[in-house]
Amino acid sequence: MITWILYSLAIVVLVLISGFLSGSETALTAASRPRILQRLQEGDTRAEATLFLMDRYEVLISVLLFCNNVVNILASALATSIFIALYGDLGVAIATVVMTIVILLFAEVAPKTYASAKPEDCALAVSKRWLSLLPLFLPVTIMINRLTAGLFWLLRLDVRPMRNAEHHIEELRGAIMQHDSAEDTDSAQESDMMRSILELDEIDVSEVMTHRSEVVMLDLDDPVLENLDIMMGCPYSRLPLHRGDTEDVIGVLHAKKLLPSLKGSDVSEINLAQLANPPWFIPENTSLLEQLQAFRRRREHFAIVVDEYGGLSGVVTLEDILEVIVGDIDDESDTLQPGIQLNDNGSYSVPGTTTIRNLNRELEMNLPDGENYATLAGLLLHRAKSIPEEGQSFLVAGYRIDVTERQDNQLTRLTVHLKES
């Protein structure tokens, strides 16, 4: 009788130890490294031990699995001996059922559920204990890992972890998608911003630049007063300068440098070329991430975009890149232009210059994005292989797109019909 009582107490202790091991495994696996780092900055000394263990995850998980299996097998063996003594051969089946329920409920589901609900708190709570226990089991763990590695070598299996930059980016994307499941508007906006930051390296400046057809420029061959009227009448603070041919950009004039010259001097004698900064030319296939870093490094906000032949493609500003992340930034000097508008019939009126990327994000569409075009008008021109007429319709990726307005050879307004639900 005393033996059975001791065995029973041992089984209870082993099940509790198994629950501790299972909870520790879940907590240290599910804990967020940024949150642990934040706790470290807040002065929680346990966070240092937690980060140490997270950096040695492979060793830690081997120790946890080894200990957990030893404890579970020992508890099951003790229970089997008790039930065999009570019920004979039938005790094996009874012990199997009873221990399966006990271990599943008290050593697996309950501790792992709790650890999953509060992973950081649980990880911080157990980290120092495991930091002291880890050296005790390290020799056994090393032996098991080597035997496992030998088994994989015999089976010709490559199990090296892919812990590269791309792997971490995908982890971030997954976290953002999980964050995006929140229903409140603020969470959705935060998710869009974080997703846009990750996509900066995948977007070229040609997709966000102001096209050369819409760039306001000053011709130095024109009278100074005429150029000043142009500059005063436009909403931009920086304008490219050219002489005759618009492809020959020789500088960029900032209104801040021009204003002091307007005081107490003959305006017609102002030399705009001397006031201008040298132009900064960049290729149109430069990624937004590279360009953002270049803007910060050079402390500039304006660049001239050229194509592969050196011809002028357009201009890009720091604001253009920031708008990719945070959305449109309008100020008192911006010229308001009609953007995406909802029609009474459920369709959308869209400017032809709207980029495919922005349209897909705003209307949750999946229009194809290609290398030969960046805007909705460019998509239709690419599909039609000609310049469509007003009233002409196209079916693209299941969406009907109508040409609403056309000015000369430019598709200025289009109507997009979403898929029928």
Number of C-alpha atoms within 10 A of each C-alpha: 6 7 9 15 11 12 17 16 12 16 21 15 14 22 26 17 17 25 24 20 26 24 26 25 24 20 28 27 18 16 22 15 17 9 12 21 16 13 17 17 12 10 11 13 13 17 26 19 19 25 20 12 21 20 11 10 15 11 17 21 18 18 25 20 15 16 17 22 13 13 20 20 12 16 22 22 16 17 23 21 16 20 20 16 12 11 12 11 12 12 18 18 13 16 20 15 11 15 19 14 12 13 20 14 14 18 24 19 15 15 23 22 15 14 25 17 13 14 23 22 15 19 29 24 16 20 23 18 11 19 15 10 12 17 12 12 16 15 12 13 22 14 11 15 15 11 12 12 15 12 12 13 12 9 9 9 10 9 9 6 7 9 8 8 9 10 12 12 12 12 12 15 16 12 12 19 15 11 14 19 11 12 9 9 10 11 15 17 14 16 21 19 18 16 17 19 17 15 15 19 14 12 18 20 25 23 23 23 20 20 16 17 8 9 15 17 19 25 18 17 11 11 11 18 13 13 18 16 10 15 20 11 9 14 14 15 12 20 21 25 25 19 16 13 9 16 14 14 21 18 22 24 24 18 17 11 13 16 9 10 16 12 9 7 10 9 13 12 11 15 13 20 16 10 17 20 16 15 16 14 15 17 20 22 15 16 18 26 19 13 21 17 11 13 16 11 9 8 9 13 15 20 21 23 25 20 14 10 7 13 13 20 21 21 26 24 20 16 13 21 20 16 15 21 19 15 15 11 11 10 9 7 10 11 11 9 7 10 14 18 13 13 12 7 7 11 16 19 21 23 22 24 19 21 19 24 20 17 17 14 11 10 11 10 17 15 16 13 15 12 7 9 17 20 22 28 25 20 21 24 16 14 14 11 9 10 16 20 14 15 13 10 17 16 13 14 11 14 16 15 23 21 23 20 17 17 9 8 10 15 23 18 23 26 23 23 18 16 11 6 3
